[in-house]
Amino acid sequence: MASTEKKYWFPAKRSGWGWGLPTAWQGWLVCVIYFALVLAGAGAVLPRHGALCFFAYTGALTLLLVVICMVKGERLPWLRGNK
């Protein structure tokens, strides 16, 4: 029998903002790729283009991570209308 419950990659934190640690291998993979790209940028973008470009690069990666968490993660309580 198939489960109708949605499997989230990232659970919503019960207190505070955002999502907790991943609960699925896909979520862990996203986190590993994110950190690998930040480290790669520190080695490639930072020395060649400076801190401002690295800040923009890291900001873009972080924005992408948040979008993935919003799409594949549990809906946050403050977005559900729950208090």
FENUR-V951834 format. One line per field, one symbol per residue. phi: phi as a letter, one per 20 degrees, with the letter a starting at -180 (. if undefined). Layout:
phi: ???
This chain:
phi: .eeeffeefcffffcndndefgdcfffffgfffgffffffffedfgfednfffffffffffffffffffffddfffgfeened
